[in-house]
Amino acid sequence: MARGILKGKDRLHEVVGRAAGGLFGLLGRPRIELVFAQELARRIPLPIDAKLTAAARGLQIAGIYICVVGNRDLAGCACLRDVLKVEGKERLQRLMQGAMEDWRLLPRRMRDGAAEV
């Protein structure tokens, strides 16, 4: 599911790039400008990028946690393999540290949220 979210984000960038190139094509601009516009538009961060990436990484960290607590073979953990392949070992360590901090504070957040209701 997480990989699907990240691939969807990449496809969204492709669509934005093609749209920019198409607009330049409709305006009759030279091919070099069309290609430049496509590449530039494809690489510009979109407002939803951070949220999609955070959702995907959260799912991956949860998947890794399930593998760990389920005593599964980590070599077979698809979430772990994907994060290592795409992000690398150092990024995985930072993600896990951030997740552990979030989870450590979760009981207090639940109590604080229950008091507000």
C-alpha positions as CSV (number, residue, x, y, z in Angstrom):
1,M,0.0,0.0,0.0
2,A,2.8,2.4,0.9
3,R,4.7,1.7,-2.3
4,G,1.4,2.4,-4.2
5,I,1.1,5.8,-2.5
6,L,4.6,6.7,-3.5
7,K,4.2,5.5,-7.0
8,G,0.9,7.5,-7.2
9,K,2.9,10.6,-6.1
10,D,5.4,10.0,-8.9
11,R,2.6,9.5,-11.4
12,L,1.1,12.8,-10.3
13,H,4.4,14.6,-11.0
14,E,4.5,12.9,-14.4
15,V,1.0,14.3,-15.2
16,V,1.9,17.8,-14.1
17,G,5.1,17.6,-16.3
18,R,3.1,16.4,-19.3
19,A,0.5,19.1,-18.8
20,A,3.2,21.8,-18.7
21,G,4.8,20.4,-21.8
22,G,1.4,20.2,-23.5
23,L,0.7,23.8,-22.8
24,F,4.0,24.9,-24.3
25,G,3.3,22.7,-27.3
26,L,-0.1,24.4,-27.7
27,L,1.6,27.7,-27.6
28,G,3.8,26.7,-30.4
29,R,7.0,26.9,-28.4
30,P,10.2,25.2,-29.6
31,R,10.7,21.6,-28.5
32,I,13.6,22.5,-26.2
33,E,11.3,24.8,-24.2
34,L,8.6,22.1,-24.1
35,V,11.1,19.5,-22.7
36,F,12.5,22.1,-20.2
37,A,9.0,23.0,-19.0
38,Q,8.1,19.3,-18.6
39,E,11.2,18.5,-16.6
40,L,10.9,21.6,-14.4
41,A,7.2,21.0,-13.7
42,R,7.9,17.4,-13.0
43,R,10.5,18.2,-10.3
44,I,8.7,21.1,-8.5
45,P,7.4,19.9,-5.2
46,L,3.6,19.7,-5.0
47,P,1.7,20.9,-1.9
48,I,0.5,17.3,-1.2
49,D,3.9,15.6,-1.5
50,A,4.9,15.8,2.1
51,K,1.5,14.4,3.3
52,L,1.6,11.5,0.8
53,T,5.2,10.7,1.7
54,A,4.4,10.9,5.5
55,A,1.4,8.6,5.0
56,A,3.5,6.1,3.0
57,R,6.4,6.1,5.5
58,G,4.0,5.7,8.4
59,L,2.5,2.6,6.8
60,Q,6.0,1.2,6.1
61,I,7.1,1.8,9.7
62,A,3.9,0.1,10.9
63,G,4.5,-2.8,8.6
64,I,8.1,-3.2,9.9
65,Y,6.8,-3.0,13.5
66,I,4.3,-5.8,12.7
67,C,7.1,-7.9,11.3
68,V,9.2,-7.3,14.4
69,V,6.5,-8.0,17.0
70,G,5.2,-10.9,15.0
71,N,8.6,-12.5,15.2
72,R,8.7,-12.7,11.4
73,D,11.9,-13.1,9.3
74,L,12.9,-9.5,8.6
75,A,14.5,-10.6,5.3
76,G,11.0,-11.3,4.1
77,C,9.5,-8.0,5.4
78,A,8.4,-6.2,2.3
79,C,8.2,-2.8,4.1
80,L,11.7,-3.1,5.4
81,R,13.1,-4.1,2.1
82,D,11.4,-1.2,0.3
83,V,12.6,1.4,2.8
84,L,16.1,0.1,2.7
85,K,16.1,-0.1,-1.1
86,V,14.7,3.4,-1.7
87,E,15.9,5.3,1.4
88,G,18.9,3.5,2.7
89,K,20.0,2.3,6.1
90,E,20.6,5.7,7.7
91,R,17.2,7.0,6.6
92,L,15.5,3.9,8.0
93,Q,17.2,4.4,11.4
94,R,16.0,8.0,11.5
95,L,12.4,6.9,10.5
96,M,12.4,4.3,13.2
97,Q,13.7,6.7,15.9
98,G,11.0,9.2,14.9
99,A,8.3,6.5,15.0
100,M,9.5,5.3,18.4
101,E,9.3,8.8,19.8
102,D,5.8,9.2,18.4
103,W,4.6,5.9,19.8
104,R,6.2,6.6,23.2
105,L,4.1,9.8,23.4
106,L,0.9,8.1,22.1
107,P,-0.5,7.1,25.5
108,R,-0.2,10.7,26.8
109,R,-1.8,12.1,23.6
110,M,-4.7,9.6,24.0
111,R,-5.3,10.8,27.6
112,D,-5.1,14.4,26.6
113,G,-7.5,13.8,23.7
114,A,-9.9,11.9,25.9
115,A,-10.0,14.8,28.4
116,E,-11.0,17.2,25.6
117,V,-14.0,15.2,24.5
